[in-house]
Amino acid sequence: MKHTYDLIIIGAGLSSLMFLNQYLKKTSGQDILLLEQKNIINSDQTFCAWEGPGLTNISKDFQLKPKKIWNKIVLNNLNDEIKRDIEPYSYVCFDGKETLETLLSTCKEKITVIKNEKVLLLSYEDNVHNVTTENGVHYGMLIVDSRNNIKKHEIKSSLVQQAFVGNEIELTHDRFNSDEITLMSFSQREDEIEFVYILPFSKKRALIETTVFSTSPKLTDIEGRHQKFLKKYEPYKKIRQEKAIIPMAVVSPDEERKILKIGISAGMVRASSGYSMRRIANWSTKLGPHQLDESSVSSFRYYSSKWLNWLDKILLNVIIKYPNKGPFLFMMLFKRAKMPSLIRFLSDKPSAADLINILFCMPKRLMLKGLVKKEND
Ligand SMILES: Cc1cc2nc3c(=O)[nH]c(=O)nc-3n(C[C@H](O)[C@H](O)[C@H](O)COP(=O)(O)OP(=O)(O)OC[C@H]3O[C@@H](n4cnc5c(N)ncnc54)[C@H](O)[C@@H]3O)c2cc1C
């Protein structure tokens, strides 16, 4: 007789493991299978998020140890520099490998985990999902799918992508101010937004990333400019590298019966920033204590705020239509906005007053142009 799981979770990345961490604290008794295509569950990423009053405490709620916490941020463009103290808020960085390993350790005794198991096909027969992998077929009543496979019709905004190449480097001499992060140090480009992001872990060690927001980013070109930028820190030792292209889009996932999409293709990446850890944390910590099954699946679906989506779509339109104005837009926002309002906005938890503050701080004419483009889409 074939074994049928209550839940089959595809992918053991950030969204699946943060979900399982919270879900298994509140429910028990289900037969759960987790399938991961890679032979190890780890990540070369660093996950960063804003923390502070009114926000879910990721470190505490998920038992994660931050790699480093900062309370000061810097942005610069040409000769203009903004330095802001963000206390009582902070910018927290978690090591990717440690994060996924810790999350997995909190749930692996309660579920079945199979690595090196790439899912090739899903089909549905006699009320059961058949999950075909490279090694066979698994059967499940309900699927939780974290694969990054956004379909075209699910994208509800113009598609901008965030591409970045980053290196964690170690110098022989003190160079970095380890108390403050450089959130955005803009380069002057006509057809895309480009900035360098610096996370100093110590005076000698930092993650330095060259990031581009563009509709057609070219990773090899970015890598070339990134390596050129790094030359100013020579001599240095390369500790590790991370590079990726992440969609920056408002996504409305299909409501497929008996399939719960999570992660990137469920719209859990914030369109205007490319961040997802905060969204995943907000969603997974507020799930109720009921079991996930056919009758409850709709209450588990992730829906992003219409207001945030509306604002993000305008921002994305501005990025597409006037990329050379991007630095001006972000600089103005970080210069004028109240930091708590801006951080709650970036963390999907703005109050009505925060949204009004953000709207007033944005360059009006530019935003109106973004709005006009949106209506013509
Ligand atoms: C380098 C990098 C840095 C980032 N930094 C930040 C940050 O600082 N802050 C932030 O909030 N966000 C950040 N992000 C964005 C976001 O947090 C991550 O992309 C996050 O990993 C998304 O979680 P996920 O579960 O949707 O996808 P993933 O973590 O990619 O998980 C999906 C999993 O599914 C597996 N899989 C895929 N297809 C199959 C298949 N067919 N069969 C079986 N398994 C499969 C994959 O191997 C993977 O393990 C970063 C992203 C990257 C790439």
The ligand as a Gaussian input file, in Angstrom:
#p B3LYP/6-31G(d) Opt

LIG

0 1
 C       22.107000      35.977000      -1.981000
 C       20.781000      36.424000      -1.419000
 C       20.754000      37.323000      -0.350000
 C       19.531000      37.722000       0.195000
 N       19.524000      38.579000       1.248000
 C       18.355000      38.869000       1.842000
 C       18.314000      39.668000       3.014000
 O       19.344000      40.155000       3.482000
 N       17.127000      39.897000       3.613000
 C       15.971000      39.390000       3.109000
 O       14.917000      39.602000       3.693000
 N       15.979000      38.678000       1.972000
 C       17.130000      38.404000       1.339000
 N       17.132000      37.641000       0.207000
 C       15.843000      37.270000      -0.398000
 C       15.144000      36.101000       0.273000
 O       15.161000      36.202000       1.663000
 C       15.657000      34.786000      -0.106000
 O       15.609000      34.636000      -1.492000
 C       14.916000      33.612000       0.570000
 O       15.805000      32.544000       0.487000
 C       13.567000      33.265000      -0.047000
 O       13.063000      32.103000       0.573000
 P       12.327000      30.947000      -0.249000
 O       12.008000      29.892000       0.705000
 O       11.239000      31.555000      -1.054000
 O       13.396000      30.470000      -1.324000
 P       14.711000      29.614000      -1.085000
 O       15.351000      29.993000       0.200000
 O       15.492000      29.737000      -2.340000
 O       14.163000      28.124000      -0.908000
 C       13.667000      27.340000      -1.938000
 C       14.247000      25.950000      -1.746000
 O       13.601000      25.070000      -2.661000
 C       14.562000      24.201000      -3.218000
 N       14.032000      23.744000      -4.498000
 C       13.814000      24.485000      -5.609000
 N       13.302000      23.713000      -6.593000
 C       13.179000      22.461000      -6.084000
 C       12.715000      21.244000      -6.615000
 N       12.278000      21.148000      -7.872000
 N       12.711000      20.152000      -5.821000
 C       13.148000      20.234000      -4.516000
 N       13.627000      21.369000      -3.973000
 C       13.625000      22.472000      -4.742000
 C       15.809000      25.084000      -3.353000
 O       16.983000      24.314000      -3.476000
 C       15.744000      25.877000      -2.054000
 O       16.432000      25.246000      -1.006000
 C       18.326000      37.237000      -0.357000
 C       18.376000      36.361000      -1.444000
 C       19.571000      35.947000      -1.966000
 C       19.560000      34.975000      -3.122000

